[in-house]
Amino acid sequence: MMKRFAIIGILLLTAVLIMQACVEQTPTPDDTYDFQTPAYFPKIVSPTNNPLTKSGVSLGRMLFYDPILSQDSTISCSSCHNIANAFAEDKKYSVGVGGATGDVNAMAIINLAWQQKFFWNGRATSLEEQALGPINNPLEMHETSENVAAKLSRSKRYAPLFKQAFGSATVTPEMIGKAISQFERIIVSNQSTYDKFYEIQEQAFTAEEYAGFRIFFTERGQCFHCHGANGTLLAHNLDTIFRNNGLLTDQEMIGKGLSFVTKKSSDDGKFKVPTLRNIELTGPYMHDGRFATLAELMDFYSSGIKQNANLDINFTKSPERLEQYGGLGLTSTEKQQVIAFLKTLTDTAFTHNPAYQNPFKK
């Protein structure tokens, strides 16, 4: 009989502990993060297993700016995603631990809450997975998620913060990814001149900017096919489109872009379409950072497109123009007008938002 009561006691204690653990990991009403987005933005579909919380976002912000994530504590997420550059890289290639460099330009962290695939080749299918990628990359942080988790578990600073956010002071790689992605998910840009025009139909553009807007959203410029499908986000963020924009020749594009993931030759040279928001601040441009300025970018689309087997249909549907000009054949005036419009996407409130700043700097 005593043995039976002992077993029952153990089972009850276990049940209580499990219930307590569940309660600790369930966000309390006062910890729920109030994520406000513009009514004219698409609806967000957030992961049910990583709800936004104040403690999670705060922790993620600290991790984003802390070089403890790298092998020698010299590189943080912010090293390659500088808020002054709208969370983009201002160099062609990022410099990692020990001076190692990669072969792609770090993408800007802007409005990621609406995206479904990440990195230029789409190899990550969630923000949580994306957040751990640089930690394990030998050309970036040159660490392992497990080692970082162990370091954070031993940290007097971080252990209690993880306990508060996720119910356990014993940190796991999954918890790290969840925290960083929570912070990245709340980074939203929506206070540019373009937003004033879009939200309240205010005539916010100058004549030159409006002329560029007209080129952008018509077949003259064709930009909207890739960057304006949903209007507000200035990218195919909802379904994450990959396009071949004629940047590479047939030989150069083999195994690059989406095909690195799918292993299909039909995906060679297809890269993720980035948002154009804050493009004035996010140069250099393209996956390999080959263009330093917006003027170089416009010159490419006007006369530098390389015809290849996977070139996007929006270029090939006007073969005579492609053949004659090597691109859209924009005039000097038209190129300046488009650049003027692109600069209306700059959001200075975004780059100065105190909620996005380095928490370690006073």
Order of alpha helices (4+ residues) and beta strands (2+ residues): alpha-alpha-alpha-alpha-alpha-alpha-alpha-alpha-alpha-alpha-beta-alpha-beta-alpha-alpha-alpha-alpha-alpha
